[in-house]
Amino acid sequence: MPMAAVIVNPTKVSDAAKMRAQAHSVFQHHGWEEPLWFETTVEDTGRGQALEAIALGADLLCPYGGDGTVRSVASGALGSGIPLGLLSAGTGNLLARNMKLPHRRFEDGLAAALSGQARPIDVMRITMDREGDGQWSEPEYGLVMTGFGLDADILGGTPETLKARLSWLAYPVNGLRHVRHDLVPMSITFDADEPVQTEVTTAIVGSCGLLTGGVQLMPGARFDDGDLDAVLIRAGGLLGWPKVVAGILSRSKRSTHAVERRVARRVELRAGRPTPIEIDGDHLGSAIGVRLEVLPSALTVRG
């Protein structure tokens, strides 16, 4: 019988015994062996557990947590051929939403993973120049979107207690404090084009465009099309936000000054000052430079 590994973010579990019992029932119903169980830690948020599970013979990796847990487990699965099954337990669960997979009850996500089809998806490879000295970090990997600017600032400043009380509404509530956010000078290079000198409130690059609440931030984005979609948002203060909101809610793929849209396979962002960065909802501090590259069909998700 096939065997899965469940990699749990313990901060997302209120009753571990109940969760295990529910999972056991689903595995048994679908004819799978009792799974391997791992917990993530602050020091190792999923990659190491994924590598250990693969070494022990797991046929499927099931991250139980939010998009940050999923991306960490995915980074360990890259190159192995072992698929992921998404057991959503986060605030946004954006990868599951964009793939139209169950994202409310983890049992539904588990059943879909055990009985569903294997679907190849793209992966973002991200490196950072923290100090602006040309020293690039070891790569991070993302499956949803990377934000460089205001959105990362908002994510980094949203308390876990607020997320727990308001779920995804915590982000716009916290974002109200940032409506006067200054524009960031930025040099942006798409593929082999010449760098463009501009100013942005935030630059977002990703493979998934659907946010919580049904908002289509990047209407043309697909998790399996081999491209990265980018949106450059320019608010420039309180009076600029109505144009930004209108440009996003219109679901139009056309560019405006407030909401500029681009498609590329590689994107390099270089800010004029240290700027916050987030990957799939994980706040990763600040950087001067960010390089993003798509790895087409580099990962498989079952569901």
N, C-alpha and C positions, 0 to 999 in steps of 0.2 A: 504494500500500500504506500502511496505517496506520503511525504511528511513535510509539514510547514514549520516555520519558526515565527512566533509572535514576538515582536520587539516593542515593548511597552514603555511609553513615557509615563512614569508613575505619578507625575503631577496631574495627569488627566484622568486618574482612576479614583473614584470615590469609594468603591466596594470591590476590592480585588478578588475576593472569593466568589462573589456573584458573577463578575466578569468572566472569570475562568470557567465557571460552570456553564454559562451561556455559550462560550466558545467551544467547550467540550461537546456540547449537544450538537452544534452545527458541524463540527468536524466528523463526529460519529455518523450523523445523518448522511453525509456525503462520502463516506467510506474512506476517510483519511485517518492516518495514525494520530495518536496523541501528539500534539506539537511540542517542539522545543520552546522554552520560555526564556526571554531575556528582558532586563530592564535597562533603560538608558540612564546615564548619569550626567551631571554638569560637565564633567571632563570628557565624556564620550557620549555624544547625543544620538548615536545610532550606527555609525560607520563600523566601529570595532565589533559590535554585536552582529552586524550583518556578515562580516568576514568570518567570524567564529561559526555562525550558523551554516554558512556555505561549506566551511571545512568539515562540519559534522554531517553533511549530506542533505541539507534542507533543499526541497524542491520548489519552495515558495517562501518569500519573505513578506510578512504582514506587519508593517509598522502601525502601531496604535497610538495616535497622537495627531498633532496638527501638521501643517505643511512643512514646518521646520523639521519635525521628526522624519517625515517622508523623505525629504531631500537628503538628510544625513544617512538614512538607510540606503537610499539610492546610490550615494557616493561609494558605499561598500559593495554594492551589487554590480557596478559598471564593469563591463568586460567579462562577467561570469556567465552570462546567459540565463541567470536565475531571475524569474519574474517577481514583481511585487503585487501584493493584494492590499488595497487601501481600507484600513479600519479607521474611519474618520472619528476624531475625538477632539478637534481643535476649535478655534474661534471662527476661522474662515473656511477651511477645507476646500481651498480653491481648485486644487488639481482634480479632486473628485467631482466638484461641480462642473468644471469645464469638460470633463470626460463623460458627464451625465451618469455618473456612478452614485450609488447610495452614499449620502453624506450626513444622515441624521442618526441612524442606529447602526452601531458597529456590526451587529449580527447580520444585517442586510448586506453590508459591504463584504463581510466574510463569505456569506453564501454566494455572492456574485463572483468573488475571487476563486472559489473552489469549483464553480460550475461554468464560469464564463470563458470567453475567448481571449487569447493572448493578443494584445494590441501594442505595436511599437510606438514609442513616443520619443520626441526630441529632448535633449538635455542641453542646458547652458553651462559652458565652462567659463568661470569668472576668475580673473586675477586682479590684484589691487596693488597700486603703488601708494603706500601709506604716507610717505614723507615728501613725495615729489622728486625723489633722487634717482629715479629709474630702477630701483630695486623692487622687482615684482614678487608678490607673495606666491606661496604654493596655491594651486587652484582650489577654488570652491566650486560646487555644482548646484544648479538650481533647475527646477522643473516648472515654475509658474512665472515669476517676474522678479526683476531686480530694480530697486529704486535708488536713485542717487540724488538726494536733496530733501525737499520738504517731507515726502511720504516716509522716508527713513527717520526723520526727526520725530514725526508723529508716532510711529511705531515704537521708537526708543523711549518715548515719554509717556506711553500708555501703561498705567500700573496694572499688574496682574489682577488686583482686586476689582478694578473697573471692568476688565475683560470678563471676569467671572460674573459680575452683576448684569452687564449689558450685552454680553456676547459681542457680535460684530459691530453693534452700535457704539461700542467703546471708542472705536477709531475716529468716526466723525465727531463725536462729542469732544474728545481730546483735541481734535484738529481745529476746533473753534478758537483755540488759544493761539493759532499760528497764522491767522488770516493776513497779518501784516508782514509775513515772512519776506525778507529781501531777496531780490533776484541774485543768482549765483553766476558770475562770469564763467563761461565754459567753452572749451574747444572740443568739437565733436567730429569724429571721422567715421563715415559709413563705408564699409568694404575698402576699396582702394581709392576712394574719392579724396579730394583735397579736404583738409580740416576746415570746418565751418566755425567761425568765431561768433558766439552769441551769448545771451543771458537767459537763464531759465529759473523757474521756481523749483522744478524737479524734472528729472529725466527718468523715464521708466522703460525698461527693455524686457521683453518676455515672449513666451510661447503660448500663454493663456491670457485671454482678454476679459473674461467674465469675472466680475467682483460679486461680493455678497449683495443682496437686495436686487439682483438682476441687472446691475449696472454694467454696461459694456464699455470698458475703458479703451480696449483695442478691438474694434469689431472685426477686423480682418485676421486676428491672430488665430492660429491653429497649433495644437500641441504636436502635430505630426506632419507639418508641411515643409520642414527643412529650412525654415526662415525664422528670423527674429523680428518681431514687430517692436517699434519704438514710438513713444509719444513724449513730446517735449511740451511741458505745461508752463505757460507764462502768465502769471496773475499780476505781479507787480504792485501788490497792495490790495486794499479792501475793494476798491472800485473795479479791479480787474476780474474778480471772482465770478460775477454773473456771466461773463463771456466764456470762462472756463467751464462752468457748470452747464451752460447751454450747449457748448461744443461736445461735451461728453454725453449728455442726455439725449442729444439728437441721434446718436448711434451712427453718425455719418463717418465714412472713411476718408472724407476730404479734409485737407489741412486748412487751418486758420492760424493767425499769429498766436492766438491764445492756446490753441491745441494743434500742434504740428505733428503729423504722422509720417513715419518712414518705415521701410522694410529693408533688411540687410541680413547678411550672414555673419558679419563681424562688425562690432561697434566699439570704438574707443572714446571714452569720456575723460576730459582733463579739466578739472575745476581750478579756479583762481584762488581758492582757499580750501582748507580742510572741510570736507562735506560729508554728512552722514550717509551711510550705505546700508541697505537691507537686502537680503536675499530670501525670497519666499516667506517673508514675515519675520525672519531672524535679523535683529539689529546687530551689525558687525562693526560698530565704531565708525571712524571717519577715514577718508582717503583723499588723495589728490587726483589720482588716476585710476580708471577702471577699464579693463578690457573684457569684452564678452564675445564668445564664439559659440555658434550652434553646433552640436554634435547630432546629426540627423539619425533618428531611429536607434539611439544608443541604449535604450532601456525598454523593457517590456512590462506592461501592466495587464493583469488579468481582471476581467470583469465584463 
